[in-house]
Amino acid sequence: MLISTNLLINDSYIIQGLIGGSLKRFGGVIRDANTGQIVRHLAETPGLTQKLFQLPASPITGSLDLATNIVGHGVTWNKLNKVQQQLSQVMGLTQVAAGASVLGVGVSVAGFAYMAYKMHQLQTSMDTMQKTMESGFGRLEGKLGQISGQLSYLQLLVEDNRKEQARLADAINSLHKAFLVKQVADLQAAIQNRHRFPDSSFNEDLKTATGARNFLSNQAFSAEPEFDARKIMIADIAIQGWAIATTTEAYILLETGHVLEAKQILNSELLRFKDLASQWTEVLLKSERPELATAYRFTGDRFKDLITSERVERIAMLSPMDTDLTEEQKRKKLADIEVEFEMSYTTDLGEVWTHQQIAESEYLDTLSELLARIEGLESFVRLCETTGVKSIRELLPDENCEPGLYLLNPSQEN
Protein backbone atom coordinates (compact mmCIF):
# COMPACT_ATOMS: atom_id res chain seq x y z
CA MET A 1 0.00 0.00 0.00
CA LEU A 2 1.08 3.57 -0.64
CA ILE A 3 0.25 4.94 2.81
CA SER A 4 0.66 3.76 6.38
CA THR A 5 -2.03 1.32 7.59
CA ASN A 6 -2.61 -0.54 10.82
CA LEU A 7 -5.42 -2.20 12.73
CA LEU A 8 -7.54 0.15 14.77
CA ILE A 9 -7.10 -1.97 17.90
CA ASN A 10 -3.32 -1.58 17.71
CA ASP A 11 -3.31 2.23 17.66
CA SER A 12 -3.25 3.43 21.26
CA TYR A 13 -3.15 7.10 20.21
CA ILE A 14 -6.44 6.82 18.33
CA ILE A 15 -8.07 4.68 21.03
CA GLN A 16 -7.14 7.10 23.81
CA GLY A 17 -8.21 10.07 21.70
CA LEU A 18 -11.63 8.52 21.11
CA ILE A 19 -12.01 7.62 24.78
CA GLY A 20 -10.91 11.05 25.94
CA GLY A 21 -12.98 12.94 23.40
CA SER A 22 -10.13 14.72 21.61
CA LEU A 23 -10.96 12.63 18.53
CA LYS A 24 -14.40 11.93 17.02
CA ARG A 25 -15.64 9.52 14.37
CA PHE A 26 -17.59 11.12 11.53
CA GLY A 27 -18.76 8.43 9.12
CA GLY A 28 -15.69 6.76 7.67
CA VAL A 29 -13.11 9.18 9.07
CA ILE A 30 -11.73 10.14 12.47
CA ARG A 31 -11.30 13.87 13.02
CA ASP A 32 -9.76 16.13 15.61
CA ALA A 33 -12.69 17.17 17.81
CA ASN A 34 -11.53 20.79 18.00
CA THR A 35 -10.27 21.57 14.50
CA GLY A 36 -12.26 19.06 12.43
CA GLN A 37 -9.05 18.03 10.69
CA ILE A 38 -8.95 14.43 9.41
CA VAL A 39 -6.59 12.29 11.48
CA ARG A 40 -7.32 8.84 10.01
CA HIS A 41 -9.55 7.18 7.43
CA LEU A 42 -11.35 3.95 8.37
CA ALA A 43 -11.17 0.95 6.05
CA GLU A 44 -12.78 -2.48 6.25
CA THR A 45 -11.23 -5.73 5.15
CA PRO A 46 -13.24 -8.00 2.84
CA GLY A 47 -13.42 -10.53 5.69
CA LEU A 48 -15.06 -7.99 7.97
CA THR A 49 -17.55 -7.02 5.27
CA GLN A 50 -18.56 -10.65 4.81
CA LYS A 51 -19.10 -10.98 8.57
CA LEU A 52 -21.58 -8.11 8.41
CA PHE A 53 -23.90 -10.23 6.28
CA GLN A 54 -24.27 -12.72 9.13
CA LEU A 55 -25.38 -10.23 11.76
CA PRO A 56 -29.08 -10.16 12.70
CA ALA A 57 -31.25 -7.09 12.34
CA SER A 58 -31.09 -4.95 15.44
CA PRO A 59 -33.81 -3.43 17.64
CA ILE A 60 -34.72 0.16 16.90
CA THR A 61 -33.79 1.32 20.39
CA GLY A 62 -31.28 -1.31 21.45
CA SER A 63 -27.57 -0.80 21.95
CA LEU A 64 -26.63 -4.07 20.25
CA ASP A 65 -27.13 -2.70 16.80
CA LEU A 66 -25.27 -3.44 13.59
CA ALA A 67 -22.42 -1.03 14.11
CA THR A 68 -21.90 -2.13 17.70
CA ASN A 69 -21.76 -5.73 16.57
CA ILE A 70 -19.15 -4.83 13.96
CA VAL A 71 -16.74 -3.96 16.74
CA GLY A 72 -18.26 -6.42 19.20
CA HIS A 73 -17.62 -9.38 16.92
CA GLY A 74 -14.09 -8.04 16.51
CA VAL A 75 -13.56 -8.96 20.16
CA THR A 76 -13.51 -12.60 19.08
CA TRP A 77 -11.53 -12.08 15.90
CA ASN A 78 -8.81 -9.89 17.31
CA LYS A 79 -8.81 -10.84 21.02
CA LEU A 80 -9.36 -7.31 22.23
CA ASN A 81 -8.58 -6.33 25.78
CA LYS A 82 -11.10 -4.68 28.10
CA VAL A 83 -10.35 -1.10 26.98
CA GLN A 84 -10.47 -2.02 23.31
CA GLN A 85 -13.85 -3.70 23.78
CA GLN A 86 -15.23 -0.26 24.59
CA LEU A 87 -14.52 0.99 21.06
CA SER A 88 -18.14 0.66 19.99
CA GLN A 89 -19.07 3.23 22.60
CA VAL A 90 -16.15 5.63 22.30
CA MET A 91 -16.46 5.76 18.51
CA GLY A 92 -20.12 6.72 18.77
CA LEU A 93 -21.15 3.46 17.13
CA THR A 94 -23.94 2.73 19.58
CA GLN A 95 -27.48 3.04 18.26
CA VAL A 96 -26.48 3.92 14.70
CA ALA A 97 -29.67 3.93 12.66
CA ALA A 98 -30.54 0.81 10.70
CA GLY A 99 -30.45 2.68 7.43
CA ALA A 100 -27.24 4.44 8.31
CA SER A 101 -25.14 1.30 8.15
CA VAL A 102 -26.08 1.00 4.47
CA LEU A 103 -22.63 2.32 3.56
CA GLY A 104 -20.64 0.34 6.09
CA VAL A 105 -18.24 1.80 8.62
CA GLY A 106 -15.32 2.52 6.32
CA VAL A 107 -14.40 2.19 2.65
CA SER A 108 -13.80 -1.35 1.44
CA VAL A 109 -12.85 -3.27 -1.66
CA ALA A 110 -15.89 -5.41 -0.85
CA GLY A 111 -18.13 -2.35 -0.86
CA PHE A 112 -20.25 -3.59 -3.76
CA ALA A 113 -21.09 -6.81 -1.94
CA TYR A 114 -22.18 -4.95 1.17
CA MET A 115 -24.26 -2.38 -0.71
CA ALA A 116 -26.02 -5.18 -2.60
CA TYR A 117 -26.81 -6.82 0.72
CA LYS A 118 -28.21 -3.60 2.18
CA MET A 119 -30.30 -2.99 -0.93
CA HIS A 120 -31.79 -6.44 -0.45
CA GLN A 121 -32.49 -5.61 3.19
CA LEU A 122 -34.28 -2.42 2.18
CA GLN A 123 -36.55 -4.30 -0.26
CA THR A 124 -37.21 -7.04 2.31
CA SER A 125 -38.09 -4.39 4.88
CA MET A 126 -40.65 -2.91 2.49
CA ASP A 127 -42.30 -6.32 2.06
CA THR A 128 -42.33 -6.97 5.80
CA MET A 129 -43.78 -3.55 6.59
CA GLN A 130 -46.58 -4.02 4.07
CA LYS A 131 -47.64 -7.33 5.64
CA THR A 132 -47.46 -5.82 9.12
CA MET A 133 -49.63 -2.86 8.18
CA GLU A 134 -52.16 -4.99 6.31
CA SER A 135 -52.63 -7.33 9.26
CA GLY A 136 -52.55 -4.56 11.83
CA PHE A 137 -50.77 -4.68 15.18
CA GLY A 138 -51.50 -3.94 18.77
CA ARG A 139 -49.88 -1.42 21.04
CA LEU A 140 -46.12 -1.65 21.19
CA GLU A 141 -45.78 -1.11 24.90
CA GLY A 142 -42.83 -3.08 26.20
CA LYS A 143 -41.91 -4.26 22.70
CA LEU A 144 -39.60 -1.50 21.47
CA GLY A 145 -36.57 -3.75 21.76
CA GLN A 146 -38.16 -6.20 19.32
CA ILE A 147 -38.76 -3.75 16.47
CA SER A 148 -36.14 -4.30 13.79
CA GLY A 149 -35.45 -3.36 10.20
CA GLN A 150 -34.57 -0.35 8.12
CA LEU A 151 -38.14 0.99 8.05
CA SER A 152 -39.11 -0.18 11.51
CA TYR A 153 -39.63 3.31 12.89
CA LEU A 154 -42.75 3.59 10.70
CA GLN A 155 -44.53 1.25 13.10
CA LEU A 156 -44.03 3.77 15.88
CA LEU A 157 -45.43 6.60 13.77
CA VAL A 158 -48.76 4.85 13.17
CA GLU A 159 -48.97 2.48 16.12
CA ASP A 160 -52.26 3.80 17.52
CA ASN A 161 -54.02 4.66 14.27
CA ARG A 162 -55.51 1.74 12.35
CA LYS A 163 -56.60 4.05 9.54
CA GLU A 164 -53.05 5.31 9.11
CA GLN A 165 -51.77 1.73 9.16
CA ALA A 166 -54.09 0.87 6.28
CA ARG A 167 -53.07 3.99 4.34
CA LEU A 168 -49.41 3.17 4.86
CA ALA A 169 -50.00 -0.39 3.63
CA ASP A 170 -51.64 1.03 0.49
CA ALA A 171 -48.72 3.39 0.01
CA ILE A 172 -46.22 0.52 0.23
CA ASN A 173 -48.30 -1.50 -2.21
CA SER A 174 -48.38 1.43 -4.64
CA LEU A 175 -44.67 1.91 -4.16
CA HIS A 176 -44.01 -1.63 -5.34
CA LYS A 177 -45.77 -0.81 -8.58
CA ALA A 178 -43.97 2.48 -9.07
CA PHE A 179 -40.91 3.32 -11.11
CA LEU A 180 -39.10 4.04 -7.84
CA VAL A 181 -38.89 0.34 -6.99
CA LYS A 182 -37.72 -0.50 -10.51
CA GLN A 183 -34.84 1.92 -10.10
CA VAL A 184 -33.92 0.31 -6.79
CA ALA A 185 -34.05 -3.16 -8.37
CA ASP A 186 -31.95 -2.09 -11.37
CA LEU A 187 -29.39 -0.53 -9.07
CA GLN A 188 -29.22 -3.67 -6.97
CA ALA A 189 -28.65 -5.76 -10.11
CA ALA A 190 -25.80 -3.46 -11.20
CA ILE A 191 -24.16 -3.64 -7.77
CA GLN A 192 -24.41 -7.43 -7.73
CA ASN A 193 -22.89 -7.57 -11.20
CA ARG A 194 -19.89 -5.50 -10.08
CA HIS A 195 -19.44 -7.77 -7.08
CA ARG A 196 -19.61 -10.98 -9.12
CA PHE A 197 -17.62 -9.78 -12.11
CA PRO A 198 -15.26 -7.04 -10.86
CA ASP A 199 -13.12 -7.21 -13.99
CA SER A 200 -15.99 -6.92 -16.47
CA SER A 201 -16.76 -3.78 -18.46
CA PHE A 202 -18.01 -1.06 -16.14
CA ASN A 203 -19.90 0.99 -18.73
CA GLU A 204 -23.40 -0.48 -18.25
CA ASP A 205 -23.15 -0.64 -14.46
CA LEU A 206 -21.92 2.95 -14.35
CA LYS A 207 -24.79 4.02 -16.59
CA THR A 208 -27.29 2.27 -14.30
CA ALA A 209 -25.80 3.85 -11.16
CA THR A 210 -25.82 7.31 -12.75
CA GLY A 211 -29.44 6.93 -13.85
CA ALA A 212 -30.51 5.68 -10.43
CA ARG A 213 -28.67 8.52 -8.69
CA ASN A 214 -30.40 11.15 -10.82
CA PHE A 215 -33.85 9.59 -10.52
CA LEU A 216 -33.72 8.77 -6.80
CA SER A 217 -32.33 12.17 -5.86
CA ASN A 218 -35.19 13.76 -7.80
CA GLN A 219 -37.67 11.59 -5.89
CA ALA A 220 -36.02 12.48 -2.60
CA PHE A 221 -36.46 16.19 -3.26
CA SER A 222 -40.01 15.68 -4.59
CA ALA A 223 -41.21 14.39 -1.22
CA GLU A 224 -41.88 17.63 0.61
CA PRO A 225 -40.69 17.40 4.24
CA GLU A 226 -43.73 16.78 6.41
CA PHE A 227 -44.63 14.76 9.49
CA ASP A 228 -46.51 12.10 7.54
CA ALA A 229 -45.56 8.41 7.69
CA ARG A 230 -46.17 7.82 3.96
CA LYS A 231 -44.08 10.80 2.85
CA ILE A 232 -41.33 9.94 5.29
CA MET A 233 -41.26 6.35 4.01
CA ILE A 234 -41.02 7.36 0.34
CA ALA A 235 -38.38 9.96 1.13
CA ASP A 236 -36.39 7.49 3.21
CA ILE A 237 -36.33 4.83 0.47
CA ALA A 238 -35.40 7.42 -2.15
CA ILE A 239 -32.71 8.98 0.05
CA GLN A 240 -31.13 5.65 0.98
CA GLY A 241 -31.24 4.57 -2.67
CA TRP A 242 -29.75 7.91 -3.69
CA ALA A 243 -26.89 7.47 -1.21
CA ILE A 244 -26.21 3.92 -2.42
CA ALA A 245 -26.34 4.96 -6.08
CA THR A 246 -23.97 7.87 -5.43
CA THR A 247 -21.42 5.75 -3.60
CA THR A 248 -21.75 2.93 -6.13
CA GLU A 249 -21.05 5.33 -8.97
CA ALA A 250 -18.08 6.77 -7.06
CA TYR A 251 -16.73 3.28 -6.28
CA ILE A 252 -16.89 2.26 -9.95
CA LEU A 253 -15.07 5.43 -10.97
CA LEU A 254 -12.44 4.95 -8.26
CA GLU A 255 -11.83 1.33 -9.21
CA THR A 256 -11.32 2.33 -12.84
CA GLY A 257 -9.02 5.27 -12.13
CA HIS A 258 -11.48 8.11 -12.79
CA VAL A 259 -10.72 9.91 -9.53
CA LEU A 260 -11.55 13.42 -10.74
CA GLU A 261 -15.00 12.35 -11.97
CA ALA A 262 -15.71 10.66 -8.62
CA LYS A 263 -14.64 13.82 -6.79
CA GLN A 264 -16.93 16.03 -8.89
CA ILE A 265 -19.96 13.79 -8.32
CA LEU A 266 -19.43 13.54 -4.57
CA ASN A 267 -18.84 17.28 -4.19
CA SER A 268 -22.09 18.06 -5.99
CA GLU A 269 -24.25 15.42 -4.28
CA LEU A 270 -22.82 16.20 -0.86
CA LEU A 271 -24.11 19.77 -1.00
CA ARG A 272 -27.56 18.61 -2.12
CA PHE A 273 -27.68 15.91 0.56
CA LYS A 274 -26.78 18.43 3.27
CA ASP A 275 -29.54 20.75 2.08
CA LEU A 276 -32.19 18.04 2.08
CA ALA A 277 -31.13 16.63 5.46
CA SER A 278 -31.33 20.12 6.95
CA GLN A 279 -34.85 20.64 5.54
CA TRP A 280 -36.17 17.38 7.01
CA THR A 281 -34.52 18.05 10.36
CA GLU A 282 -36.00 21.53 10.64
CA VAL A 283 -39.52 20.29 9.84
CA LEU A 284 -39.49 17.25 12.14
CA LEU A 285 -38.03 19.16 15.08
CA LYS A 286 -40.70 21.87 14.94
CA SER A 287 -42.89 22.07 18.01
CA GLU A 288 -45.72 24.19 19.35
CA ARG A 289 -43.58 24.51 22.45
CA PRO A 290 -40.57 26.63 21.39
CA GLU A 291 -38.39 25.10 24.10
CA LEU A 292 -38.80 21.66 22.49
CA ALA A 293 -38.00 22.78 18.92
CA THR A 294 -34.49 21.33 19.12
CA ALA A 295 -32.63 18.07 18.74
CA TYR A 296 -31.78 18.32 22.42
CA ARG A 297 -35.37 17.52 23.39
CA PHE A 298 -34.26 13.90 22.92
CA THR A 299 -32.14 14.33 26.07
CA GLY A 300 -35.26 14.33 28.27
CA ASP A 301 -35.49 11.73 31.03
CA ARG A 302 -38.19 9.82 29.15
CA PHE A 303 -35.61 9.08 26.42
CA LYS A 304 -32.71 8.22 28.74
CA ASP A 305 -32.71 4.50 27.96
CA LEU A 306 -34.01 4.86 24.39
CA ILE A 307 -31.95 7.52 22.62
CA THR A 308 -28.22 7.78 23.22
CA SER A 309 -26.33 11.03 23.62
CA GLU A 310 -24.27 10.17 20.52
CA ARG A 311 -27.45 10.03 18.47
CA VAL A 312 -28.62 13.39 19.82
CA GLU A 313 -25.31 15.03 18.89
CA ARG A 314 -25.41 13.57 15.37
CA ILE A 315 -28.92 14.95 14.83
CA ALA A 316 -27.96 18.31 16.34
CA MET A 317 -25.27 18.65 13.67
CA LEU A 318 -28.04 18.57 11.05
CA SER A 319 -30.37 20.94 12.85
CA PRO A 320 -30.37 24.60 11.73
CA MET A 321 -31.56 25.47 15.24
CA ASP A 322 -28.67 23.70 16.97
CA THR A 323 -25.64 23.43 14.74
CA ASP A 324 -24.05 26.79 15.66
CA LEU A 325 -24.91 26.93 19.35
CA THR A 326 -22.25 28.07 21.80
CA GLU A 327 -21.70 25.95 24.90
CA GLU A 328 -23.59 28.50 26.98
CA GLN A 329 -26.56 28.48 24.57
CA LYS A 330 -26.58 24.70 24.60
CA ARG A 331 -26.61 24.60 28.41
CA LYS A 332 -29.54 27.02 28.44
CA LYS A 333 -31.46 24.88 25.96
CA LEU A 334 -30.88 21.77 28.04
CA ALA A 335 -32.08 23.58 31.17
CA ASP A 336 -35.19 24.89 29.38
CA ILE A 337 -36.00 21.39 28.13
CA GLU A 338 -35.70 19.93 31.61
CA VAL A 339 -38.08 22.56 32.98
CA GLU A 340 -40.50 22.08 30.08
CA PHE A 341 -40.81 18.35 30.71
CA GLU A 342 -41.34 18.95 34.41
CA MET A 343 -44.24 21.34 33.83
CA SER A 344 -47.64 19.84 34.51
CA TYR A 345 -49.06 20.76 31.11
CA THR A 346 -46.64 18.42 29.36
CA THR A 347 -48.61 15.45 30.65
CA ASP A 348 -50.45 15.43 27.32
CA LEU A 349 -47.12 14.40 25.77
CA GLY A 350 -47.87 10.77 26.45
CA GLU A 351 -46.51 7.43 25.32
CA VAL A 352 -47.61 7.84 21.70
CA TRP A 353 -45.75 11.15 21.49
CA THR A 354 -42.68 9.54 23.04
CA HIS A 355 -42.74 6.74 20.47
CA GLN A 356 -43.09 9.27 17.68
CA GLN A 357 -40.00 11.05 18.96
CA ILE A 358 -38.05 7.78 18.94
CA ALA A 359 -39.17 7.21 15.36
CA GLU A 360 -38.13 10.73 14.36
CA SER A 361 -34.72 10.26 15.96
CA GLU A 362 -34.24 7.00 14.05
CA TYR A 363 -35.07 8.62 10.73
CA LEU A 364 -32.99 11.74 11.35
CA ASP A 365 -30.05 9.69 12.55
CA THR A 366 -30.20 7.80 9.26
CA LEU A 367 -29.78 11.11 7.44
CA SER A 368 -26.97 12.14 9.78
CA GLU A 369 -24.94 8.99 9.39
CA LEU A 370 -25.48 8.75 5.64
CA LEU A 371 -24.28 12.33 5.28
CA ALA A 372 -21.20 11.58 7.37
CA ARG A 373 -20.46 8.50 5.27
CA ILE A 374 -20.72 10.41 1.99
CA GLU A 375 -18.47 13.09 3.48
CA GLY A 376 -16.02 10.36 4.47
CA LEU A 377 -15.99 8.91 0.96
CA GLU A 378 -15.48 12.38 -0.50
CA SER A 379 -12.49 12.80 1.82
CA PHE A 380 -11.17 9.41 0.73
CA VAL A 381 -11.41 10.50 -2.91
CA ARG A 382 -9.21 13.47 -2.05
CA LEU A 383 -6.75 11.02 -0.50
CA CYS A 384 -6.77 9.01 -3.74
CA GLU A 385 -6.15 12.20 -5.68
CA THR A 386 -3.26 13.21 -3.42
CA THR A 387 -1.52 9.82 -3.65
CA GLY A 388 -2.12 9.52 -7.39
CA VAL A 389 -3.42 5.94 -7.26
CA LYS A 390 -4.86 4.27 -10.34
CA SER A 391 -7.40 2.22 -8.37
CA ILE A 392 -8.98 2.26 -4.92
CA ARG A 393 -7.53 -1.23 -4.37
CA GLU A 394 -4.03 0.23 -4.09
CA LEU A 395 -4.88 1.89 -0.77
CA LEU A 396 -7.11 -0.66 0.96
CA PRO A 397 -6.38 -3.85 2.91
CA ASP A 398 -7.12 -6.96 0.85
CA GLU A 399 -8.49 -10.44 1.61
CA ASN A 400 -5.09 -11.57 2.91
CA CYS A 401 -5.14 -9.06 5.78
CA GLU A 402 -6.42 -9.90 9.23
CA PRO A 403 -10.18 -9.19 9.38
CA GLY A 404 -11.00 -5.95 11.15
CA LEU A 405 -11.14 -2.18 10.93
CA TYR A 406 -7.96 -0.57 9.62
CA LEU A 407 -6.68 2.99 9.90
CA LEU A 408 -5.26 4.74 6.87
CA ASN A 409 -2.79 7.40 7.91
CA PRO A 410 -3.00 10.22 5.33
CA SER A 411 -1.12 13.46 5.14
CA GLN A 412 -2.98 16.16 7.05
CA GLU A 413 -6.11 17.36 5.26
CA ASN A 414 -9.27 19.27 6.16
N, C-alpha and C positions, 0 to 999 in steps of 0.2 A: 504493500500500500504506500501511497505517496505522503501520507501524514501519519502522525503518531496516533496509535489506537491502544486501548486497554480496556479490560472488563471494568464495569462500573464498580463492582464490589471490591476491586483492588485499589481504588483511588481514594485514599483517606482524606485528601484535601477536599474533593467534591462531596464526600459523605458528610464530613464535619461542617462544610458550608451549608449543605441542605438542612442538617439538623439544627445548626445555629441560626439559620435564616438569612445569612449573608448571600446565599445563592437560592434561586427559585427556578423550578421547571416551568417552561412555557411551551406546551406542545412537545415538539421533538428537539428542543434545545434547552440548555441550562444557562441562565443569565445571571449577571451580578444584580442583586436585589436593589442596589442603590442607583447604578448607572444604566442598567438595562443592557449592558454590553454582553455579547455572547461569549461564554467561557468554554462550553463544550457542545457538540452535537451528539444526539443519541442515535444509535444504530442497532438494529436487531439482526441476529443471525438467522439464517433460514430454519435452523432447528428450533429456535424460539418461536418463530412464526407458525410452524407446524403444530407446536404445542398449544397455541392459542385456539386452534380448531377444536381441541378436545375439551375445552373448558365449558361448563354449563352456563346457561343464561343466568344472570344475577338479579336479585330482588331490586326493586326500584329504590328502596331506601336503605338497603343493607350495606355494610362495609365490605363484605366479601364480593366485590364486583369484579368485572373482567380485569381491569387494570391492576387491582390489588393482587389478584391471582397470578398475574404475569410475574410480579416480583415474588409473591408467596411461593409459587411453584419453583422459583429459582433457588429457594432455600434448599430443596432437595438436590437440584442439579449441581449447585455450586458450593454446598455445605457452608452456608453463611453463618457467621457468628451472631450473637444476640443483637448487637448494634446494627449489623447489616440487615437483619430481618425487619428492622423498622423503616426500611427504605420506602415501602409503599406509603407510609404516613408522611415522612419528611419530604417526599417528592410531590406531595399533593395528589397522589394517585388514588386516594380513597374516594369512593362515591363518584367516580367519573361517570357521566351519563352513558347509557347504553349505546346511543347513537354516536357518541363522541369517539368511541374506540374504533370507529369504522376505518380510521386511517392508521391504526396501530399506535405504538408508543414512539418509535423512531423510524427513520427510513430503512429500507431493507431490499435486498435483491429478490426477496420472495414477496414483494409488495403486491404483485398482481394476484398471487394465490390468496392472500389475505383479503384483498378488496373483493374478489369474486365470492369468497365465503361470506363477507358481510353483506354483499348485495343479496345473496341467497337468504340470509337471515332477515333482511328487510322485507323481502317478498313473503317469506313464511310468516312474519309478524303480521302482515296485512291480512293473510288468510285466517290466522288465529283470531285476530281482532274481529273480523267479520262474523265468524261463528259465535264468538262470545256475545257480541251485540245482538245478534239475531235470536239467541236463546235467552238473553237477559241474564242478570246476575243480581244477587242480593247485596246487602250492605257489606262494605269491605272492612268493617271494624275488626281489628285484631289480625287482619290478613295482609297488611301492607308488605310484610317481608316475603310474601309469596308471589307478588306481582312481578313478572319478568317480561323482558322483551323490549325491542327498540321503540315500540309504540305503546308500551304499557301504561304510560301516564294518562292516556286517553280515557282509561277506565275510571280514573279518579275524577276527571272532568265531568263525566256524565253519570256517576255512580247512583245518584238518587233521582234520576229523571228518565223514566222508561221511554218517554216520547223521544228524548234526545238520543237514547241508545238506538232506537229504531232508525232515526234519521242518520245517525252515524253509520249504521250498518248499510243503509241505502247508499250513502256516500262512498263507502268502501267498495260496494258492488259496482257502482258507476265508475269508480276509479279503475277497476279491473278492465273495464271495457274501453277506457280512454287511451288516447295516444301516449299519455304520460307513462303508463305501465309498459307500453311497447318500447319506449325509449330506454326504460330501466332494463328490460329484458335484452335489448340489443347491446346495451353497454355491458351487461353481465357476460354475454356471449363473447364480446370482444376481449374482455379481461381474461376470461377462461382460455381463449385462443392464445393470448400472449403467454400465459402461464404454461400451457401445454407445448407450445411451439415457439420458444423464445428466439430462435434463430430464423423464423420465417419472415416474409416481407411484412413490414409494419404499416404499409400504406393504408390498407383497408381498416385495420384496427384504429389507426390514428384518425381516419376520417369519421369512424363511428364515435370515437371519444369526443371529437370536436363538435359533431352534430349534437350529441347528447348534452354536452356542456352548454351549448348555445340554447337549446330547447329548454332544458331543466332550469337554467338560470332565469329564462324568461318566465317560466311557470312560477318560480319562486317569488319573483317580483310582482307577478299578477295577483297573487293571493294577498290582498290588503290586510295588514296587521290588525287583528281583532280578536277579542276573547270569545272565540267560537271553536268548538272542538273540531268541526269539519274543516274549517279554514286552516286551523293549526296543523291538522293531520296532512292535508294536501301540501301545505308549505313545508312541513318537516320532510316528507318524502322527496319533494322537489329539491330542497336544500341539501339533504344528504346525498341525493343522486348527483347534484351539481358538484358537490365537493369531491365525490368519487371520480366523476368524469374529468374534473380539472386535474386532480392528482394523477389519474391514469394517463391523460394526455401528456402531462409533464414527465412522467416516468418513461413513456415511450420515447419522447424527445431526448431525455437524458441518456437513455440506453443506446441511442443511435447517434450521439454526439452533437445534437442540436441544442446546445446549452443556451444560446442567446434566445432562441425561440421559446424555450421553456421559461426563461426569466421574464420575457415580455408577457406571456400568458398569465403567469402567477402574479406579476405586479398589477396587471389590470384587474384580474378577478379578486385579488385580495382587497382592493379598494371597494369594489362593489359588495363583497361579502361583509366587510366592516359596516358599510352603510345599512345594509339590510338587517344585520344583527342588532344594530343600534335602534332601528325603527321598531323591531319586535320587542326589544327590551323596554323601550320607553312606553309602549302601549300596554304591555302586560303588567308593568309595575305601577301603572296609574291607580289611584285610590281616591275615594271620596274623603278620606282622612289624609290630609297633606303629610302628616308625620309618618304615614305608612307607605308613601309613594317613593320607595327606595329599595334597593336590593338588600339593605341591612334589616329590613323587616323580618327576613328569614332567620335572624339571630334571636328572635323571641323564644322564651322558655318552652313554648309549645312545640318548637321545632328542634329542640336541643338534641334529641336522639334520632332525628329524621333527616336533618340537613346539616352537613358538616361546614365548618368555618372555611375550609378550602373552597367549597362550592360557592359559598356566599361571595368570597373575594373574586372568584372567576367571573361571576355574574356582574359584580360591581364594576369590573373593568369594561363591561359592555355598556353600562348604564350612563346615559348623558347626565343624569342627576347625581351620579356618584363618582365618576371617573377622575374628576379633578379636585376632589375634596382635600382640604388640608387635614392634618391629624386632629386639630382642634374641632373643625367642622364635623369630622367623623364621630368624635366623642360625643358631640352635642346631639347628633342624629341618633346614636345608640341610646343615649339617655332619654330622648324624646320618645323613642319606640318603646322603651321599658315602661315609661309612664303611661303611654297610650294603651298598652295591653293590660295595665293594672286598673284602668278606669272602668267603672261599672258598665258604661254603655257599650263596651266592646264584647259584652256577653253574647251579642247577636252574631259575633264571628265564631260560629260553632265548628263542629267537626267537619262538615261539608266544606266550609271555607278553608279550613286547615288543609284538607286533602287537595283542594284546588291549588293552594300555594305550593304544595309538594310537587304537584304536576307541573306547574309553571316553572319551578326551579329545575326540574328534570329537563324540560324543553329548552330553557335558556342556557343551561349548562352544556347541552348538546351544541348550541351555537358557539358558546365560548370556547369549548375544546376544539371544535372543528376549525374555528378561526385561528387558534393557536397552532394547530397542526399545519394549516396552509402557510402560516407565517414561518413555521419551522422549515417547511420544504422550500419556501422561497429563499430562506437564509442558506439552506444547503446548496441550492442552485448557485448562489453567489460564491460558495466555497468551491464548487466545481469549476466555476469560471476563473477563480483566482489560481487554482492549481493547474488549470489547463488540461484536465482529463478528457479522454475521448469517450468514456463511458462511465456511468455511475458505478459499475462493478469494480472499477479501479480503486475506489475509496472505501468500499464496504467489506466487512468480514464475510467470508464465504462459508460453504457447508462444512469445510474442514476445521473451522474454528469451534471452540467450546461454546455450546449454546448459552445465550444470555444477552444482556444489554451491554453494548460497548460504547465507549466514549471516543469521539473523534476530536482531536486537539487541533483546532484551526489557528491560523494567525488571528490576532485580535480584529474583530469586526463589530459593527453596530447592528 
